[in-house]
Structure formats: structure tokens, C-alpha cells
Amino acid sequence: MVPLNNSKMFYEALLANKVPAKYFTLPSGGHGLNGYKGPMWDAWQTQSMQWLVKLHAKAK
């Protein structure tokens, strides 16, 4: 298992270096989701796609 704080530190380092990033929190699920399909996958996928669309719109 990967400690949650590692992801938070990575996210903060990306922002500190002006790299676009988004930190998603989900109530359950594992590292990388490992091909899992279900509510947590759907939530991650939805949030990720919304962020990418927003990021793309800013780049135009």
C-alpha cells in the first residue's frame, strides 16, 4: 500500500513547479485501481476527464 501522504507531497511538488495537477480523493480503492471497475473507477474517471477538459480549455 502507498501512504496517502506520498500522493499529497507529489501533488504539492507538481504545483510548486507550475505543473498542472489535480488531487482526487476517493472514499475507497487501491493504488492504480488495478483494472477495477465500479463506483470508485467511475468517480476517478469522471473527475479526471472533467479536469482534463478544463485544462484543455485553459490552454486555448
N, C-alpha and C positions, 0 to 999 in steps of 0.2 A: 504494500500500500504506500502511496506517495502522500507525505504530510501536506495538508491543505495550505499551510503557510508557505511551502515552496512555490506553489502556484501564485499566491499573492505577491511574493517577493519578485517573481519573474514578471508579473504584470506591472508592478511598480517600476521595475528596471526598464521595461519597454517604454512606459510613459516618460520616464526621466530622460530617455534618449530620443524622444519625439517619434517613437514608432507607434503607429495606430494599434490599439489593443482594446479588448473588451473582456471583462472578467464576469463570467456567468457563475451563479451559484444555483445548484440543484439540490433538492432535499435528499436524494439518494443516487446511487450509481457508482460505477468503478472508474478507475483510470483508463481513459481511452474508450470506454464503453464496450470494447472488445466485440463488436458486431451485434451488440444488444439492440433489440427493437422493442419499443414500448413507450410509456409515458415520458421517461427521462430522456430517451433518444429524441422523441418528438419535441420536447421542450428545448433541448440543446440545439436541434436542427432549426427550429423556428427562430430562436433568439439569434443564432449565428447568421442566418440568412437575412434577418432584419438589419443586423449590424452591417453586413457586407453591402446591402443595398444603400444604406445611409452613407457608408464610407465612399461608395462609388459616386453617389450624388454630390458629395462634397468635392470630389476630385475633378468634377466637370467645370 
